[in-house]
Amino acid sequence: MFFNQMNINQLKGRIINEPELRETKTGKKILAFTLMYFTRQSTDAEGSHNNFIQVEAWQKVAEICGPMLMKGLEVIVNGNILQKRWTDENGKMKSNFIFTAEAISISDEKFSSGQQEYAEDAA
């Protein structure tokens, strides 16, 4: 089996909900939001090019970026796509994808801050 340590992805899009900063029972911080991004291929029968993915940032990235991110802001996220799989109460296999952000940069031209990149993987 081939294992690639360099599987890093980058998405550019808009945050479509207010980011939520929370803590796990063990005290780890998680920042979660949904990112809308575009593709060249249409994604439905109506010809939409919009895609949506849940983004999670952990620990330092969550702490640093949490106060600065807001709904509608255009960002670039770097990280990994994780597929979570489980069996529901009816025995049917389910899955979803989560983008785990290791770095988040604000790319919105309307954002007037001088600093663009706010976090990199602290690990």
N, C-alpha and C positions, 0 to 999 in steps of 0.2 A: 504494500500500500504506500502510495506517495503522500507525503505530508509536507506542505509548503508553508513555511513560517512567514513568507512575505505576502500573504494574501490580504492586501490592504485595499479598501474601496473608498471612493470619494463621491459624495452626492452634493449637489447644489440645489437649494429650493427654499421654500417659505414655510415658516412655522405656522400651522393652522389652528393651534389652540394655545391657551396660556400654559407655559411650561410649569410642571409641578415638581417641586423639590421635596423629597421625603427621606425618611430614614428607615433602614431595616431594623429588625429586632436586635441585631448585633451592633447597631450604631453606624453602619455604612450608609453614606449619602448616595441617593439616586436622583438624577434629574431626568424627567420623562416628558416627551412632547411628540407630536405627529408632524412629519415633514412631507410636504407636497413637492414632488419633483417631476420633471418632464422627460419624455423619451421621444425618439423619432418615430417609433411605431405606435399606431393607435392601440389603445388598451381596451376598447369596448366597441359595441356595434354603432354607437353614435360618432365614433371617430375621435374621441378624447385622447389626449396624450398625457393626461395627468396620472400620476402614481402616488400612492401614500404608503409611508412606512413609519412604524413606531421607532423612535430613537431613545436610547438610554445612555446617559453618561454617569459614570461612577466616581466616587471619592473626590479627588482634587478637581477634576474637570467639572463635576457637578457643583462643587462649592464655588469655584471661580466664575463659571458661566451662568449659574442659576439666577443671580440678581440682574444680569445684563440682557437676558433673552426675553422676548415678548412675542405675542401673537402678531403675525404679519411680517416679521423681520426675515430678510433673506440671509441665509447662512450657508457655509460650506462645512460639511462634516466629514471627517476622515475616521475610518475605523473598519470594523468587521461586521459582516452580516451573519447572524446566528439564527438557525432554524430550531425552534422549540417544538417537540413532538410529545403527544400524550394520547391516552385513550379516554374518551368521555364515558359518562355513566351508562351509555347504551352499548359500549364496547366498540365504538367507531373510532378509528385513528384520526386524529386532528393534528394540525400543525400551523404555525405562523412564523413570520420572520421579524426579527428585531435587529436594528442597526445599533451596534455598540460603539459609541463615539469615543475615540481616543484624543481627538482635537476638534475644536469648533472655532470657526472664524466667521466674523460678521462681514458679509459682502454687500450689504444693502447700501446703495449710494446715498440714501437719505439719512443714514446714520452719520452723525457729525463727529464722532470720537476719533482721535488721532491714532489710537491703538486698534488694530484690526484683529490680531490673533490673540485669543484670551486663554487658551489652555492647550497643553500638550500632555500626552500620556505621562503621568508622574511615576509610573511603575519602573 
